[in-house]
Amino acid sequence: MKAVISITIDDEFVVHDIKVIEGEKGLFIAMPSRKAADGEYRDIAHPINSTTRNEIQSIILRKYEEMIAQEEAEAEIASEEDYI
């Protein structure tokens, strides 16, 4: 797991605890879930269709990658300042 995030949709609805996970084929998201009585995990909030899921995943992963790039750039600047 790389991150746990929240999204707000249209300033009206929020979904917490979406996980960014690195799998064998790259990054993907896992919607918030709860363990059921049978031991299986079930999503408690999720898109109804794959088009919406793909759109949400694309937005989340793009923002995640932007955040990582920004953190790396800031770390590089701080590292360079240590040498001055």
Secondary structure as UniProt FT lines:
FT   STRAND          3..9
FT   TURN            10..12
FT   STRAND          13..23
FT   TURN            24..25
FT   STRAND          26..30
FT   STRAND          33..35
FT   TURN            37..38
FT   STRAND          41..43
FT   HELIX           50..83
//
